[in-house]
Amino acid sequence: MQQRIAHVTLVVDDYDRAIDFYTRVLDFDVLEDTRLSDTKRWVIVAPKGNTGCNLLLAKAVGDDQTSRIGNQTGGRVAFFLHTDDLRRDFQRLQEHNVRIVRGPVEESYGTVAVFSDLYGNLWDLIQPKP
């Protein structure tokens, strides 16, 4: 048996606002943006060169989904973004005035910084040790 996780849903308030953040600030690529109806799109973004799991940006519908925007994990880090150059990517976050929760620190597994996306979801930016 062979399985893999293909997409992880991220609930957002607006497709274009989310696309702007993930492409302009995090330098992700839009892999797909297909209109499914007047109000629903299939939007997939991923880091450049990514060959694994990616993000499905899903616009919230109704109060229940809207209440989850920015807090899908109850305040825990939700996403883990590996990088080959933490210093470069951390500087990019700072240049775009992204909220830094914790600056770079050395851990047993690599260097890690914590930031929040435009909705408040927490991300670990990790440069793993070789």
Residue pairs with C-beta under 8 A, 6 or more apart in sequence:
4 52
4 53
5 53
6 53
6 54
7 44
7 53
7 54
7 55
7 56
8 53
8 54
8 55
8 56
8 79
9 55
9 56
9 58
10 18
10 55
10 56
10 57
10 58
10 72
10 121
11 58
11 59
11 60
11 65
11 68
11 69
11 72
12 18
12 57
12 58
12 59
12 60
12 69
12 119
13 59
13 60
13 66
13 69
13 119
14 59
15 33
15 41
15 43
15 57
15 59
17 118
18 43
18 57
18 118
19 30
19 33
19 43
19 45
19 57
21 117
21 118
22 28
22 45
22 55
22 57
22 117
23 29
23 30
23 45
24 96
25 92
25 93
25 96
25 98
25 118
26 47
26 81
26 92
27 47
27 48
27 92
28 45
28 46
28 47
28 48
28 55
29 45
29 46
29 47
29 48
29 50
30 43
30 44
30 45
31 44
31 45
31 46
31 54
32 42
32 43
32 44
33 41
33 42
33 43
33 44
34 41
34 42
34 43
35 41
36 42
39 59
39 61
40 59
41 59
42 56
43 56
43 57
43 58
44 54
44 55
44 56
44 57
45 54
45 55
45 57
46 54
46 55
47 81
60 66
60 68
60 69
69 119
70 117
70 119
70 120
70 121
71 120
71 121
72 78
72 121
73 121
73 122
75 122
76 122
77 114
77 122
77 123
77 124
78 121
78 122
78 123
79 121
79 122
79 123
79 124
80 123
80 124
80 126
81 123
81 124
81 125
81 126
82 126
82 127
82 128
83 89
83 125
83 126
83 127
84 127
85 127
86 104
86 111
86 112
86 113
86 125
86 126
86 127
87 104
89 125
90 100
90 103
90 104
90 113
90 125
93 100
93 113
93 115
93 125
94 100
98 115
98 116
98 117
99 115
99 116
100 113
100 114
100 115
101 114
101 115
101 116
101 122
102 112
102 113
102 114
103 113
104 111
104 112
104 113
105 111
105 112
105 113
108 129
109 126
109 128
109 129
110 126
110 127
110 128
110 129
111 126
111 127
112 124
112 125
112 126
112 127
113 124
113 125
114 122
114 123
114 124
114 125
115 122
115 123
115 125
116 122
116 123
117 123
